[in-house]
Amino acid sequence: MKTRSKFLVGSGIIIATLLALAYVGYTQSKTYYHTISEISALPAPSLHQRMRVSGNVRAGSIAHLDGRVDFVLEEQGKNLAVSYVGRDPLPDTFKDGAQALVEGRLNPQGSFVAEQVQAKCASKYEAAPNSAPAGTPPGQSMNQSGAPIDGGKS
């Protein structure tokens, strides 16, 4: 076999291997977002896919066990039992009532096995009622459109 033919065969094998690895990586990294309400209506093949689900952490449901953390997500009157088995520590904002987004798979028993958890506490980042926006000088109020109200002084 000539050197040129060997080079072409070797290049073809390398390119085919890279394409196969790219395809496998793409299919395994796909994650579908579903609500808790949608999960019960999913067809059987979809239940085995990697997915993301969000909801609010039910108060009093967080249980730290050996190698996992169990909790319940709630959304529109529906519940989903979740077991977090990931390696990363849970976020500081993960607590009762926090909004959480979990990523993982459903197990055959109907609970969710999460490998990643993201949490946010919406109330922590909202402005307090009747408070002035940042950058407003003391003693000056703003109207609904954001323009300063000078109290009739001009």
ABEGO torsion letter per residue (X at the ends): XBAAAAAAAAAAAAAAAAAAAAAAAAAAABBBBBBAAAAAABBAAAAABBBBBBEBBBBGABBBBBGBBBBBBBBGGBBBBBBBABABBBBAABBBGBBBBBBEBBBAAGBBBBABBBBBBAAAABBBBGBBBBGBBBGBBBBAAGBBBAGGBX
